[in-house]
Amino acid sequence: MGRIFFTHIDDAPLIKGAKTMSGQPRLRASQFIGDDDISPWVRVQSLEANFDSPLHSHSNDELLCIIDGAITIGGVTHGPGTVAFVEKGTQHGFRTGPNGVRFLNIQQGKYTVTLAGS
């Protein structure tokens, strides 16, 4: 029989000891819902104001759903309610707005991140 579970994003457990892509300790919050071994998962990502995410790609497709704040990609700013699909292998980076951003990152299974030029 299948599974159904509900979790409010504010109740999702914090990820402890998370690192930035450059290996530095995070100055922001990340929460995780799901099981990356057997199912899709959701990361509730909160990033500080004016944060520059370096150009990178993922080994999985991902969906981003902006909850609060904003991000700018390719000179276009996107705010709450925006949903973006990023195909695996697509290089992308972004800058958060003056109030930071909180978004859902939805992926399937384990993945890797590759920084541009690596």
C-alpha positions in Angstrom: 0.0 0.0 0.0 1.2 3.5 -0.7 2.1 6.3 1.6 0.6 9.7 2.3 2.0 12.2 4.8 1.4 15.8 5.5 3.9 18.3 7.0 3.6 22.0 7.4 6.7 23.7 6.1 7.2 25.5 9.3 7.3 22.2 11.2 10.0 20.6 8.9 13.2 19.7 10.8 16.2 22.0 10.4 19.2 20.5 8.7 22.1 20.8 11.1 25.7 21.3 9.9 24.7 22.2 6.4 27.4 23.8 4.3 27.4 26.3 1.5 28.5 25.1 -2.0 32.0 26.5 -1.2 32.1 24.4 2.0 31.6 27.3 4.5 29.1 27.0 7.3 25.6 28.3 6.3 24.4 31.6 7.6 20.9 30.7 6.6 18.3 28.1 7.4 17.4 24.9 5.5 14.7 22.4 6.4 14.0 19.0 4.9 10.8 17.0 4.2 10.9 13.5 2.7 13.4 10.7 2.2 16.0 11.2 -0.5 16.6 7.4 -0.7 13.0 6.4 -1.8 10.9 9.4 -2.7 10.7 13.0 -3.9 11.8 15.4 -1.2 11.3 19.1 -0.4 13.9 21.4 1.0 12.6 24.6 2.6 15.4 27.0 1.8 15.8 30.4 3.5 18.6 32.6 2.2 19.7 36.0 3.5 19.3 39.3 1.7 21.5 40.0 -1.4 23.0 36.5 -1.4 24.7 35.5 -4.7 24.3 31.9 -5.6 27.2 30.9 -7.8 26.6 29.5 -11.3 26.0 25.7 -10.8 24.0 22.8 -12.0 22.2 19.8 -10.4 22.2 16.1 -11.4 18.4 16.0 -11.0 15.5 18.1 -12.4 14.2 20.5 -9.7 11.2 22.6 -9.0 11.5 25.9 -7.2 8.4 27.5 -5.6 9.0 31.0 -4.1 7.2 31.5 -0.8 8.5 34.9 0.4 11.0 37.4 -0.8 12.5 37.4 -4.3 15.3 36.1 -6.5 16.8 37.6 -9.7 17.9 35.3 -12.5 19.0 36.6 -15.9 18.0 40.2 -14.9 14.4 39.3 -14.1 13.1 39.4 -10.5 10.7 36.7 -9.4 8.6 36.9 -6.2 6.1 35.0 -4.1 4.0 32.5 -6.0 6.6 32.0 -8.8 7.3 28.4 -9.8 10.3 27.5 -11.8 11.4 24.2 -13.4 15.2 23.7 -13.8 16.2 20.8 -16.0 19.1 18.7 -14.7 22.4 19.8 -16.0 21.2 23.4 -16.6 23.7 26.0 -15.3 22.0 28.7 -13.2 22.8 31.1 -10.5 20.7 33.8 -8.8 20.7 36.8 -6.4 18.3 37.1 -3.6 16.3 40.3 -3.0 16.8 42.9 -0.3 14.6 40.9 2.1 16.2 37.5 1.2 14.1 34.6 -0.1 12.3 31.5 1.2 11.5 28.9 -1.4 10.7 25.2 -1.8 13.2 23.1 -3.7 11.6 19.8 -4.9 13.7 17.0 -6.3 13.6 13.2 -6.7 16.3 11.1 -4.9 19.9 11.9 -4.2 21.7 14.5 -6.3 25.0 16.3 -6.8 25.7 19.9 -7.4 28.5 21.0 -9.8 29.9 24.5 -9.7 30.5 26.1 -13.1 34.1 25.6 -14.1 34.6 22.5 -11.9 
